[in-house]
């Protein structure tokens, strides 16, 4: 977990994003103990944070396995970003068509600015 050095970072916000990053890296469900250990957080604080994220529908909890996993809602958090720089969605629609046609290959669009390429 990143340390809150020079700038004032709210500890609970830092821990929340650390949990989400943990799931991004592990790509699997995990227990409170696993998450607390991986993030070097007290287990009691981790348990309270995870319970809060379940209440807010950002995590799902499986009572049988006692494991947490991000909900679909987490995936939707940045969904709006992919279209925001473009007023006209024709370009992003075309990129999505290309993505589908290539079987899910990464499609990137770039724009050179300045005289760097000259």
C-alpha positions as CSV (number, residue, x, y, z in Angstrom):
1,X,0.0,0.0,0.0
2,X,1.3,3.5,-0.8
3,X,2.5,5.6,2.1
4,X,0.9,8.9,2.8
5,X,4.1,11.0,2.6
6,X,4.4,14.7,1.9
7,X,0.8,15.4,0.9
8,X,-2.1,14.9,3.2
9,X,-3.9,11.8,2.1
10,X,-7.0,10.6,3.8
11,X,-6.1,7.1,5.1
12,X,-9.5,5.6,4.5
13,X,-9.5,6.8,0.9
14,X,-5.9,5.4,0.4
15,X,-7.0,2.1,1.9
16,X,-10.1,1.9,-0.3
17,X,-8.2,2.3,-3.5
18,X,-5.5,-0.1,-2.2
19,X,-8.2,-2.7,-1.8
20,X,-9.5,-2.1,-5.4
21,X,-5.9,-2.2,-6.7
22,X,-5.4,-5.5,-4.8
23,X,-8.3,-7.1,-6.7
24,X,-7.1,-5.6,-10.0
25,X,-3.7,-7.4,-9.5
26,X,-5.0,-10.7,-8.1
27,X,-8.1,-11.1,-10.3
28,X,-9.8,-13.4,-7.7
29,X,-11.9,-13.4,-4.6
30,X,-10.0,-13.0,-1.3
31,X,-10.6,-13.3,2.4
32,X,-10.2,-10.5,5.0
33,X,-7.0,-12.1,6.2
34,X,-5.5,-12.3,2.7
35,X,-6.3,-8.7,1.9
36,X,-5.1,-7.4,5.3
37,X,-1.8,-9.3,5.0
38,X,-1.2,-8.2,1.4
39,X,-1.9,-4.6,2.2
40,X,-0.2,-4.6,5.6
41,X,-3.4,-3.3,7.2
42,X,-4.8,-4.3,10.6
43,X,-7.3,-7.1,10.2
44,X,-10.0,-5.2,12.2
45,X,-9.7,-2.1,10.0
46,X,-9.7,-4.2,6.8
47,X,-12.8,-6.0,8.0
48,X,-14.7,-2.7,8.7
49,X,-13.6,-1.3,5.3
50,X,-14.6,-4.4,3.4
51,X,-18.0,-4.4,5.1
52,X,-18.5,-0.8,4.2
53,X,-17.7,-1.5,0.6
54,X,-20.2,-4.4,0.6
55,X,-22.9,-2.0,2.1
56,X,-22.1,0.5,-0.7
57,X,-22.4,-2.3,-3.3
58,X,-18.7,-2.0,-4.5
59,X,-17.8,-5.5,-3.2
60,X,-19.8,-8.7,-3.0
61,X,-19.4,-11.1,-0.1
62,X,-19.8,-14.9,-0.3
63,X,-20.9,-16.2,3.1
64,X,-20.0,-19.8,2.3
65,X,-16.4,-19.1,1.3
66,X,-16.0,-15.9,3.4
67,X,-14.4,-14.2,0.5
68,X,-14.9,-10.8,-1.1
69,X,-14.8,-9.8,-4.8
70,X,-15.5,-6.5,-6.6
71,X,-19.1,-6.1,-7.8
72,X,-20.0,-5.2,-11.3
73,X,-20.5,-1.6,-10.1
74,X,-16.7,-1.2,-9.8
75,X,-16.3,-2.0,-13.5
76,X,-18.8,0.8,-14.3
77,X,-16.9,3.5,-12.4
78,X,-14.8,4.6,-15.3
79,X,-17.1,3.6,-18.2
80,X,-18.0,7.2,-19.0
81,X,-14.3,8.1,-19.5
82,X,-13.8,6.3,-22.8
83,X,-16.2,8.6,-24.5
84,X,-15.6,11.9,-22.7
85,X,-12.9,13.4,-24.9
86,X,-15.1,13.0,-28.0
87,X,-18.2,15.1,-28.7
88,X,-19.1,12.8,-31.6
89,X,-19.2,9.1,-30.7
90,X,-18.5,8.0,-34.3
91,X,-14.8,7.5,-33.6
92,X,-15.3,5.5,-30.4
93,X,-18.1,3.4,-32.0
94,X,-15.7,2.6,-34.9
95,X,-13.0,1.6,-32.3
96,X,-15.4,-0.6,-30.6
97,X,-16.4,-2.3,-33.9
98,X,-12.7,-2.8,-34.6
99,X,-12.2,-4.3,-31.2
100,X,-15.0,-6.8,-31.7
101,X,-13.8,-7.7,-35.2
102,X,-10.3,-8.4,-34.0
103,X,-11.5,-10.7,-31.2
104,X,-10.9,-8.2,-28.4
105,X,-7.5,-6.9,-29.4
106,X,-6.4,-3.6,-27.8
107,X,-7.3,-0.6,-29.9
108,X,-5.5,2.6,-29.3
109,X,-5.8,6.0,-30.8
110,X,-3.1,8.6,-30.7
111,X,-2.6,12.2,-31.8
112,X,0.9,13.7,-32.3
113,X,1.2,17.2,-31.1
114,X,3.9,19.7,-31.6
115,X,7.0,19.3,-33.9
116,X,8.4,16.2,-32.1
117,X,7.9,14.0,-35.1
118,X,9.3,16.5,-37.7
